[in-house]
Each structure stands twice: as structure tokens, then as C-alpha cells.
Amino acid sequence: MSPAAAATAAPLTVPAARPGAHGEPGVLFVLEGIDRSGRSTHVRRLEEHLRYAGRGVTRTSLASSLLSGDLIRDAKRDRHADPTETALLYAADLAERIEQVVMPSLRAGLVVIADRYCWTPMARAEARGVDAAWLDALFGFVPPPDAVLFLDVDAEASLARRDDVPDPYEAGLDLGLSADRRESYRLFQDRLYACFDRYAGPAGFTRIRAAAAVEQVGQRVLRLADSVLAGRSSSPAGRDRGSRLP
Amino acid sequence: MTHAYRPRGLLIAAEGLDGSGKSAGLDALGRWLERKGRRVNLVTWEPSRLVARASGAPRGRQILTPRVAALLAAAEVADRIARDVRRPLARGDVVLADRYAWTAVAREVARGLDPAWAAPLYRFTPPPDLVIFHRQDPAGALARALATRPTPVGAEAVASAYSAFLERLMAAYDALLGDPSAGPWPVRTLVLDPRATPEARVAAIRDGVRPLLDAPNGLAASA
């Protein structure tokens, strides 16, 4: 039985919530998952849903920082880039966005949706042989999200969702796993999936089996987000701060 | 296949404040090792170009924080280490590092980052076979810094801010010296007394390095 199948047996619940563990009145949602897990689609839908519900929303995504974004894009094009260096650049990118975007928004009581957080860079580095314990310590500075929605799609399903030739970076071509780009993609995404699967427990991911129809997955994402928000608004921290924007 | 004598790569780092005699000590050590037939590479710790570029731009100045600066600097170090340290060590060369990871960690801690995060950050650097720590009191380092890098304006203000920084730097080095597990990796250390004569220092460094040269794994098989 695949881990994905095992996860669906359990009801969708938020792991023993650490409400506002980041200490701010806002709410931080993270979406993680391998390529073609539907992340971008569900990030967009979640944002729309929250805005219709009258929430102020801030979105942030990988490599969008001013100081590190271009450096990361250069490293991704370079087949000989040192994976340790790339991991450090991703950490610099995330640190800047946490300081400039995430924390100020959480302080203002907004909902922050992060399209990937520390786990994608960690998985990409680990898939290239970087030490997992070091990566864990490196990203130890990140504020804990209120929920991590893990769109659980494995490498086979991810590959089945595309009929094109994946780009060299998505295929992990630098690892030399296979000369065939689609096969290399499957093997590389499988490594990433194995990392996510391992992070899921300790990091408190909420698994959303995302092989189902987009509508169904979308409903689960929204329901889950709503339950987290409901939990937070009744929490003492939420009441005392009283600074949530309409 | 033959077994040719190929020495094991050796990494020796000199750490300490400005004007503590690090460069002179490494110079003498390098010449001594070359006379013993070793190939010696000297690497110096460069200030981060990425951080300089960020702090040079108006927008970058606004958003640069100690953590982002530390990570950008570390990324640059990772790139340089691969080229300037790992490669020569793999060839069996000696690498002498004029400042190394301890300096990086101590500076980040002096700038306010948590040592429990800043020290493991540099665990990606190859651990030195020996860290030569040059003790120096912060007042001496300050005098040296002001003499070699005169500041055009507000020399006194600069001096007082810099001396506070040096005190924090020294405290961070002391924490690394006091508890080997507090650093990026456990490491053998040699601490040099600031009052020792230059000749005594050279002799102490040689005594510290000699046993490393005779280490049992000095022989490596080569095809």
C-alpha cells in the first residue's frame, strides 16, 4: 500500500494544532508538494476563497526575494552548481521573505499563503546528497506555519499529468539518473516525494490525497483552511490581540 | 598498480582578531612545509561580495538583515570552499586558511545571531586538522585596525563602536575555544599567547603541526 493510500484512510484533521505558534495574530498556510501536484492551482483557489470571505491575503512563493531570486535562477541553470550553495541561497531567499513579507503580514493579522516553504529546498538539496540534519538546522529559523497542506501526488501520478518533455531542472538532469528526460523526471520526483513523505510526520503536514479530481481536492483544501481559521478566531490569542483586519 | 607516496591533504586554519599575527605565523609555516616538500595553498577569508552589493544598493540596504547577510555570505563561502579548499585537499596538498569558519561564526554571533544557529550553519566546511588560535586583546586589535584603515570622519565614534564589536567578537571566539562542541565541528586547537615572541610562536606552530605530518594515514594508494 502506498503512503498516499494509507493517508486517505485517516480523516482530514489539523494536527494537534499549535495555534499561532509564530506568536502573531495572522494565519500562515503553506502548500507543499512535488511538481504537478496542483499546488499553483490550489494556492490560487485558496486565495480567491479567502478574499471572498473578506480576509486580507498575502501570497509569497519560492525565489521571489529581491536579494536572492536572481542568484537562485542562475544556480538552477548551472548543472554544476554546488547543492550546498544552492540550499544556502534558498535559505537566504526564505529568510528575506519571512522578514519582509510573512512576519509583517502576520503581525497585521493577515492570512499568508506560502506556495512552498522550507521543505521544497530541503528536499531538492537532500535529493542531491546534502546532509538532512544540516538542512534541518539551517532552516531552523522559520516560523512554524498554522497548517502545511501537503498535496500528496507521487512521482508516477506527477509524470502521468504531463505529456511534454520536462525541463532539465524539474527532471533533475544534473544528477545523471537517466539519459531519458521523462525517466529522469520520474526518478528525481520520486526522491523528492520520499523526502516529503519523511518530513510529513515531524513537521506536522496535513496530507491531502491530490490524485483525485481537482474540484474534490480544492474542496478539501478550502474546508481545511476554514477549520484552521475557525480554530484560530476562537483562540484566546486571537481575541486578546483584536487586531485582525476585516 | 603501484603504491606511490602521496601525502594526505592537510587543512590548517589560523583564527583570531586583527593584528594577532595570523598571517605572519602562516607564512612561516608555509615556508617550512614547502621545505619539507609539501605543496602549500594559502586561502584568505574574503568579505562577501553579495553582501557588499546588497548593502551598496538603496533598496538592498533597507532589507538586508543579519540573517540574510549571514546566509548570502555562507553561500559564497560554499562556492569558494569547493574550489579553493576541497580540490587541493583531494590532491593531497596543504591548505593554510588565513581565517576560516570560526571567524565567520564569531562575526555572525557578534552581529547578534544565535550561536546555536550560526555554528551549525558552517558545518558544511571541511573540518581543519588544526585551528591555530592567536590570542590578542581587543585593545591591540583596535589600535591595529585604526592604524591600517584610517577613517576619514568621526574616528572616535568609529573606534568606540568598533571596540564594542571587538569585545563581542572576542567573547564569541572564547565560547568556541571553551566548548569544542559549540563550534561547527569538534577540532584540535593550538592557542598562542599574545606575549610570546615571534620566534616562540613559529616554534609552537611547528610543534603543533609536526604530529599531523607523521599521522599514520599519510600514505595513500595511487594507481
Interface residues (C-beta under 8 A of the other chain):
Chain A: L66 L67 S68 L71 D82 T84 E85 L88 L89 A91 A92 A95 E96 E99 Q100 D131 W134 A137 L138 G140 F141
Chain B: L50 A54 R59 G60 I63 L64 T65 R67 V68 L71 L72 A74 A75 E76 A78 D79 A82 W117 P120 L121 R123 F124
